[in-house]
Amino acid sequence: LDARFRVIPTLSKKTLTVMAWHIIPVTLFSIVFVVVGVSFRTGWLY
């Protein structure tokens, strides 16, 4: 939500690094979410 209301409306070359710092954790969180889901499905963690 922070990026949606604060970064995207004023996106420019100056705020591009701020947007990158929002994209990186979201991407990493989604990858971890998929890995944990697959590991439960295949029996790695359970």
N, C-alpha and C positions, 0 to 999 in steps of 0.2 A: 504493500500500500504506500509505503514511503516513496518508493521510486515512481509510482504511478502519479502521485500528486505533487511531488517536489522536484523530481529529476526530469521526467519525460516532457512536461510542458515547457521547460526551459533548456532543452537539450541543445548543446552546441559543442564545439571542440573543447571548450573549457570544462564542461560538465560531463564529458565522455568518460573520464576516469572514474567519476562518481558512479555512473551507470555501470561501468565494468565491475566495480566493487559490490554492486547489487546483483549482477548476473552471476558472478563466480560462486558465491555461497548457495544460491538457488540451484545452480547446476550441480554442484557437489552434493547438496542435500538430495536431489532427485536421483543421482547415481547411487548414493548409499541406500536410498529407499528401495530401488530396484534390486540391488545386490542382496539386501536383507530379505526381501520378498522371495527372490529366487532361492536363497539359501533355506528358508523355511519350507518352500515347496519341494526342494530336492532332498531335504533332510540334513543339511550341513549344520544347522544350529539346533535342531530338535531331534 
